[in-house]
Amino acid sequence: MSMSHSDCAVERTGFPRPFPDTPSNVLEQFKMAGKTIVVTGAADGIGYAVAEAMAEAGGDVALWYNSNEAAIAKAEDLAKEHRVKAVAYKVDVSDPEAVQATISTVVKDFGKIDVFVVNAGMAISKPLLAQTLPEYKKQLSVNVDGIVYCAKYAGEVFSSQRSGNLIITSSMSAHIVNVPTDQPIYNGTKAFVTHFGKSLAREWRDFARVNIVSPGFFDTKMGASPETVQEAYRMAVLGRQGHTREIKGVYLYLASEASSYMTGSDVLIDGGYVLP
């Protein structure tokens, strides 16, 4: 829709909004003390790196896991090492009732939720014609439904608090179609959540920020497979996969006051893989 100069000159009531009380010192902006952060898929890989980053910055962390109970000991270790509150919660993000109930429990345990990192995901790397419908539905249940459920019920908390911050883990595969594995369903789910996050940023503009992180290949269980790792090395400008410690700062930036003027953005961190 085009706008004329006179349209642009129409005064909007209630605007401009005030600046947030962001610290002027940049290091202070990154501190998470007094904040409660939920991270799904937090037992290992990128999810645990994110939880670790939040605890290192002084934040209290709720680590969500499904089957890997290593998250329990890891939460205890984070609490002891960084003198924060860290608790592990077993929850299947594809179960809406479990998501809603666990969010309520986290609010009771921590008093609030400041940041919700929707990170849990899965991939079944098969061409569409080789993939079964149950496999297709399983991916959607985690990568799409799980993110919608977490966003819906976390969003209710944010709306009630009149503040909040949602961070969605997508993938570089939402940016390109020539990823070196046959995973059209996975690619499609990540394209969905990227655009879903952008839409939420506008819908929730009165009470919460929403941003997306799109990782490339990282050296985790969901990184490049043995069959594709050489292609990952060839395509990435930096010639390697990423280490999880190299993504911690991105999530901390988005979770912290350092990014207080950022919403609806999709941060690509892929070692230059998708460059033309």
N, C-alpha and C positions, 0 to 999 in steps of 0.2 A: 504494500500500500504506500503510495507516494504521499508526501506531506508538503504543504506550501509553507512559505516563510511565516505567514500569519498563524498557521496551525502551531508551528514551533514556538511562537511567542505567547501562546495561551498559558496563563499561570496555573500550575498544579497546586492545589491546596495541600498543605502538610509537607511541602518540599521546599528547599532541600532538607533531607533528614540530617540530624546531627552526626558529627564524626564519632566513631566509637572511642572508648577510652583506651586506645592502644598505647602501650608504653613507648616512649621516644627512643629508648635504648634498644638496639636491635637484638641483643642477646636476651634481654628481658622478655621480648616479644615471643621467643621460642619456649619459654618456661611453661610447664603444664601443671604446676603445683595447684592443688585445689580443684582440678578438673577430673571428671570421671570419663573414661574412654572404654567403649566396648569394641572388641575386635573379633569377628567371626573367622573360622578357619585358622585359629591362633595356635594350634599345637606345634606347627613347624613351618618351614618355608617362609614366604613373604609375611604371612600372618603373624608368626611368632616374632619376626624381625620388627614388625610394626608395634606389637605389644611391648617388646623390649625397648624400643625407641621412646615410647610414651612414658614408661617407667623411669628410664634414664633421665628424662626431662622433668621428673617429679610428679607425673600424673598417676592416679589410681586406675587400675586396669581390670576389666572383666574379660577373661579369655574364654571364648566359646570354642568348643570342640565337639566332634561327633563320635568318632571311634578311637582316636589316639589319646589314651589317658595319660600320655606323657605331659599333657598340658597341666595336669594337677601339680606335679612336682615342679614344673617350670614356673607356675604361678607362685608357689611357695618360695622358690629361689629369688624371683624378682622382688617379692615383698621384703625378704631378708636383706638382699644386697642393696636395694635402693630406698628402703624404709618407706615404702608406699603400701597401699592396700591393693592386693592382687588376688583375685579369686577365679577359679576355673569352673565353668558351667557346661555340662553335657547337654547339647540340644541339636536336634536335627532341623536345619533351617528350611527343609522342604515340608515341614509340618507346621501349619500356621498357628495351631493351638499351642504347640510347644514354644514357638517364637514369642507369641503374645504373653504366655505365662512366664517365660524366662526374663523378658524385658521387665515385667512387673516385679519379679524377684530382684533383679539388679537394682531397680529404683528403690525398693525397700532396703536392700543391703547397703547401697551407696548414697541414697538420698536424692539422686538425680542422674541424668546422662547428659554430658556436654557434647561428646563426640561419639558417633557410631560409624565404625569402619566395616562396611559390608564386603568381606574379602573371600569368604568360602566359595569354592568353585570346583568343577571337575571337567575332565575331557575324555571322550572316547574317540580316539583317532582312527576313524574308519571313513571311507567314502560313503556317500549316502546310500548307494545301491548295496553296500555290504553291511549296512547298519540295520539292526532290528528296530522295530517300533518301540519295544520296551527300553532299548538303549537310548533312543531319541527322547523318550518321555523322561527318563532318569536325568539326562543332562538338563532338560528344561526345568525339572523340579528343583534342581539346585541352582543353576545359573540364572534362571529367570524368576521362577516362583519364589525361591528363597530370598532373592534380593527385593522383590516386591513385598513379601511378608515383612522382612526386616524394616524396610523403608516405611511401610504403612504404620506399624506399631511403634517404631522409634519416632516417626513423625507425629504421632499422637502425643507422645511425651514432649517433643520439642514445641508443639503448638500450645500445650498446657503451660510449659515453662516460659513461652515466648522467646526462646533461644535454643539453638542447637546447630549441629554441624554434621552432615552426612558425607562420608567419603566412600565411593564405590570403586572396587577394583574391577577394571575391564581388561582389555588386552590390546596389544598392537594389532592383533588380527581384525579388530574392528575398523582399522584404517586401510587394510590391504586385503586382497583375496589370494595372493600368491605366497602364502605361508608354506613352508616346506613339509607339510603333513596334510593328509587327507582328513580334514575335520570341518566340513561345511556346517554341521549343526553347532559345534562349538563357536565357530566364527559368527554365525548368526545370533547366538545368544549374547555374545559380547557386543555386537552392534546394537542389539536391543537395549542392553543396560546402559550403554553410553548415551544413547538418545533419551532414554528414560531419565537418567540423571540430569541432563540438560533441561528437560521439561519440568522436573521437580524443582530445579533452581528457580524457575520463574513462578511456579505454583506456591512455593514456600517463601517467597521473597520477603514477607512481612515478619518471619520469625526464625528462619534458618538458612544457612548456606549449604550448597551441595556442589561437590566437585568429583571428578573422576580421575583415576590413575590408570594408565594403559601401559603395563610392563611388556617388555619384549622377553627374550629368553633369559631366564635366571637359572643358576645352578641349583635347582630344587627338584623334587619329585615330579613337578609339572613343567620342568624345563625341557630342553631339547632331548629327544629320545636318542639312543645310540644310532638309530638309522638316519637321523636328521642333524646330528650335532655338527658334522662337517659343513653342511649347508648353512647352519647358523653361524659358524665361524666365517664362512665366505661372505655372507650377506651383511653381517654386522660390520660397520665401518671400523669399530674398535677391535674386531677380530676375535671375539670371545663372548661367552655368556656373562651376565652380570652376577656379582656376589650379592647376597641379600643385604649385607651392610651398606651397599651402595644405593639402596632404595629407602632406607630408614629416614633420611633427611627430607625426602619428598613428602612422605606422609606426615612427618612432624610439622613441616611448613604448612600443609593444608589444615592440620588439626589446630595449629596455634594461632595466636593473634597476629603473627607475621603476615598471614594471608587474609587479613580482615576485609580487604577490598576485592576478594576473589570469589566468584561463584559462577557455576555453569561452565567451568573450564575443564578441559580434558588434557591431563599432563602425560605426555608420551615419554617413556624412559626405556629405550631399546638399543642403546649403543649405536644408533644410526642405522638400524636394520631397514626401516621403511624409506630411507632416502632414495630418490630416483637415481 
